Amino acid sequence: MARIPIQQFAKQVRAEALKVTWPSRKETLVTTGMVFVMVILCSLFFVLVDVFFTWAAHFVIGVGG
């Protein structure tokens, strides 16, 4: 691998950093809200699955709460 001078590396890093586009405040809030909603929905799903399998195990073999 060829080594490049530190000045050229810094110049390339700066050029790439200027290409970065940041989301707007609204986009960030909407995305964050969607993440929270999905976390809540997934949590509810897994709680319901856990309750179902606990009930099924108790019903079938009399083990569990």
Backbone as JSON Lines, residues from 0, in Angstrom:
{"i":0,"aa":"M","n":[0.84,-1.17,0.0],"ca":[0.0,0.0,0.0],"c":[0.89,1.24,0.0]}
{"i":1,"aa":"A","n":[0.62,2.14,-0.92],"ca":[1.42,3.35,-1.03],"c":[1.06,4.33,0.09]}
{"i":2,"aa":"R","n":[2.07,4.97,0.62],"ca":[1.84,5.97,1.66],"c":[1.71,7.34,1.01]}
{"i":3,"aa":"I","n":[0.77,8.14,1.52],"ca":[0.61,9.49,1.0],"c":[1.01,10.48,2.09]}
{"i":4,"aa":"P","n":[1.46,11.65,1.68],"ca":[1.84,12.66,2.69],"c":[0.64,13.07,3.54]}
{"i":5,"aa":"I","n":[0.92,13.42,4.79],"ca":[-0.14,13.77,5.73],"c":[-0.95,14.97,5.24]}
{"i":6,"aa":"Q","n":[-0.32,15.92,4.56],"ca":[-1.04,17.09,4.06],"c":[-2.07,16.68,3.0]}
{"i":7,"aa":"Q","n":[-1.68,15.77,2.12],"ca":[-2.6,15.3,1.09],"c":[-3.74,14.51,1.74]}
{"i":8,"aa":"F","n":[-3.42,13.69,2.74],"ca":[-4.45,12.93,3.45],"c":[-5.45,13.88,4.1]}
{"i":9,"aa":"A","n":[-4.95,14.91,4.79],"ca":[-5.83,15.89,5.45],"c":[-6.71,16.6,4.43]}
{"i":10,"aa":"K","n":[-6.15,16.92,3.27],"ca":[-6.92,17.58,2.21],"c":[-8.05,16.67,1.73]}
{"i":11,"aa":"Q","n":[-7.75,15.38,1.55],"ca":[-8.77,14.43,1.11],"c":[-9.85,14.23,2.17]}
{"i":12,"aa":"V","n":[-9.45,14.19,3.43],"ca":[-10.43,14.04,4.51],"c":[-11.36,15.23,4.54]}
{"i":13,"aa":"R","n":[-10.8,16.43,4.4],"ca":[-11.63,17.65,4.4],"c":[-12.6,17.64,3.22]}
{"i":14,"aa":"A","n":[-12.12,17.22,2.04],"ca":[-12.98,17.18,0.86],"c":[-14.14,16.2,1.07]}
{"i":15,"aa":"E","n":[-13.86,15.05,1.66],"ca":[-14.92,14.08,1.93],"c":[-15.89,14.59,3.0]}
{"i":16,"aa":"A","n":[-15.36,15.25,4.02],"ca":[-16.22,15.78,5.08],"c":[-17.18,16.83,4.55]}
{"i":17,"aa":"L","n":[-16.75,17.59,3.56],"ca":[-17.63,18.61,2.98],"c":[-18.77,17.99,2.16]}
{"i":18,"aa":"K","n":[-18.64,16.74,1.77],"ca":[-19.68,16.05,1.0],"c":[-20.81,15.51,1.89]}
{"i":19,"aa":"V","n":[-20.59,15.5,3.19],"ca":[-21.58,14.94,4.11],"c":[-22.79,15.86,4.18]}
{"i":20,"aa":"T","n":[-23.97,15.26,4.07],"ca":[-25.21,16.04,4.24],"c":[-25.89,15.57,5.51]}
{"i":21,"aa":"W","n":[-26.24,16.52,6.34],"ca":[-26.88,16.21,7.62],"c":[-28.38,16.31,7.47]}
{"i":22,"aa":"P","n":[-29.13,15.46,8.17],"ca":[-30.59,15.56,8.11],"c":[-31.06,16.84,8.81]}
{"i":23,"aa":"S","n":[-32.21,17.3,8.36],"ca":[-32.79,18.49,9.0],"c":[-33.31,18.12,10.39]}
{"i":24,"aa":"R","n":[-33.64,19.13,11.16],"ca":[-34.19,18.88,12.5],"c":[-35.48,18.07,12.42]}
{"i":25,"aa":"K","n":[-36.32,18.41,11.43],"ca":[-37.6,17.7,11.27],"c":[-37.36,16.23,10.92]}
{"i":26,"aa":"E","n":[-36.44,15.98,9.99],"ca":[-36.15,14.59,9.62],"c":[-35.62,13.8,10.81]}
{"i":27,"aa":"T","n":[-34.78,14.43,11.62],"ca":[-34.23,13.76,12.8],"c":[-35.34,13.43,13.8]}
{"i":28,"aa":"L","n":[-36.24,14.37,14.04],"ca":[-37.34,14.13,14.99],"c":[-38.29,13.05,14.48]}
{"i":29,"aa":"V","n":[-38.61,13.08,13.19],"ca":[-39.5,12.06,12.62],"c":[-38.87,10.68,12.71]}
{"i":30,"aa":"T","n":[-37.6,10.58,12.36],"ca":[-36.91,9.29,12.41],"c":[-36.81,8.79,13.84]}
{"i":31,"aa":"T","n":[-36.5,9.67,14.78],"ca":[-36.43,9.28,16.19],"c":[-37.79,8.79,16.69]}
{"i":32,"aa":"G","n":[-38.85,9.49,16.31],"ca":[-40.2,9.07,16.68],"c":[-40.53,7.7,16.12]}
{"i":33,"aa":"M","n":[-40.14,7.45,14.87],"ca":[-40.41,6.15,14.26],"c":[-39.65,5.04,14.99]}
{"i":34,"aa":"V","n":[-38.43,5.33,15.42],"ca":[-37.67,4.33,16.16],"c":[-38.36,4.01,17.48]}
{"i":35,"aa":"F","n":[-38.81,5.03,18.2],"ca":[-39.51,4.79,19.47],"c":[-40.78,3.97,19.26]}
{"i":36,"aa":"V","n":[-41.54,4.28,18.23],"ca":[-42.78,3.54,17.94],"c":[-42.46,2.08,17.63]}
{"i":37,"aa":"M","n":[-41.43,1.83,16.82],"ca":[-41.07,0.45,16.49],"c":[-40.57,-0.31,17.71]}
{"i":38,"aa":"V","n":[-39.83,0.35,18.59],"ca":[-39.36,-0.31,19.82],"c":[-40.55,-0.71,20.67]}
{"i":39,"aa":"I","n":[-41.53,0.17,20.81],"ca":[-42.73,-0.13,21.61],"c":[-43.51,-1.28,20.98]}
{"i":40,"aa":"L","n":[-43.7,-1.24,19.64],"ca":[-44.45,-2.3,18.98],"c":[-43.73,-3.65,19.1]}
{"i":41,"aa":"C","n":[-42.43,-3.65,18.9],"ca":[-41.68,-4.91,19.02],"c":[-41.71,-5.43,20.45]}
{"i":42,"aa":"S","n":[-41.62,-4.53,21.41],"ca":[-41.69,-4.94,22.82],"c":[-43.03,-5.59,23.13]}
{"i":43,"aa":"L","n":[-44.1,-4.96,22.67],"ca":[-45.44,-5.53,22.89],"c":[-45.57,-6.89,22.22]}
{"i":44,"aa":"F","n":[-45.07,-7.02,21.01],"ca":[-45.14,-8.29,20.3],"c":[-44.43,-9.39,21.1]}
{"i":45,"aa":"F","n":[-43.2,-9.11,21.55],"ca":[-42.45,-10.14,22.27],"c":[-43.06,-10.44,23.64]}
{"i":46,"aa":"V","n":[-43.66,-9.46,24.29],"ca":[-44.35,-9.74,25.55],"c":[-45.54,-10.66,25.29]}
{"i":47,"aa":"L","n":[-46.3,-10.38,24.23],"ca":[-47.45,-11.24,23.92],"c":[-47.01,-12.65,23.54]}
{"i":48,"aa":"V","n":[-45.94,-12.79,22.78],"ca":[-45.43,-14.12,22.43],"c":[-44.99,-14.85,23.69]}
{"i":49,"aa":"D","n":[-44.3,-14.15,24.58],"ca":[-43.84,-14.76,25.84],"c":[-45.03,-15.21,26.69]}
{"i":50,"aa":"V","n":[-46.04,-14.37,26.8],"ca":[-47.23,-14.72,27.58],"c":[-47.92,-15.94,26.96]}
{"i":51,"aa":"F","n":[-48.02,-15.96,25.63],"ca":[-48.66,-17.09,24.96],"c":[-47.91,-18.39,25.24]}
{"i":52,"aa":"F","n":[-46.58,-18.37,25.06],"ca":[-45.82,-19.61,25.27],"c":[-45.8,-20.03,26.74]}
{"i":53,"aa":"T","n":[-45.82,-19.07,27.64],"ca":[-45.92,-19.41,29.06],"c":[-47.25,-20.09,29.34]}
{"i":54,"aa":"W","n":[-48.32,-19.52,28.79],"ca":[-49.65,-20.11,28.97],"c":[-49.7,-21.5,28.34]}
{"i":55,"aa":"A","n":[-49.14,-21.64,27.11],"ca":[-49.17,-22.93,26.42],"c":[-48.4,-23.99,27.19]}
{"i":56,"aa":"A","n":[-47.23,-23.63,27.72],"ca":[-46.44,-24.6,28.5],"c":[-47.2,-24.99,29.76]}
{"i":57,"aa":"H","n":[-47.81,-24.04,30.42],"ca":[-48.57,-24.34,31.63],"c":[-49.77,-25.23,31.3]}
{"i":58,"aa":"F","n":[-50.44,-24.94,30.19],"ca":[-51.61,-25.72,29.79],"c":[-51.24,-27.14,29.39]}
{"i":59,"aa":"V","n":[-50.15,-27.31,28.64],"ca":[-49.78,-28.62,28.1],"c":[-49.11,-29.49,29.15]}
{"i":60,"aa":"I","n":[-48.13,-28.97,29.86],"ca":[-47.38,-29.83,30.78],"c":[-47.44,-29.38,32.24]}
{"i":61,"aa":"G","n":[-48.22,-28.37,32.49],"ca":[-48.39,-27.93,33.87],"c":[-47.14,-27.29,34.48]}
{"i":62,"aa":"V","n":[-46.26,-26.72,33.64],"ca":[-45.04,-26.08,34.12],"c":[-45.1,-24.6,33.75]}
{"i":63,"aa":"G","n":[-44.64,-23.77,34.64],"ca":[-44.61,-22.34,34.34],"c":[-45.64,-21.6,35.14]}
{"i":64,"aa":"G","n":[-45.64,-20.3,34.95],"ca":[-46.42,-19.45,35.81],"c":[-47.75,-19.12,35.36]}
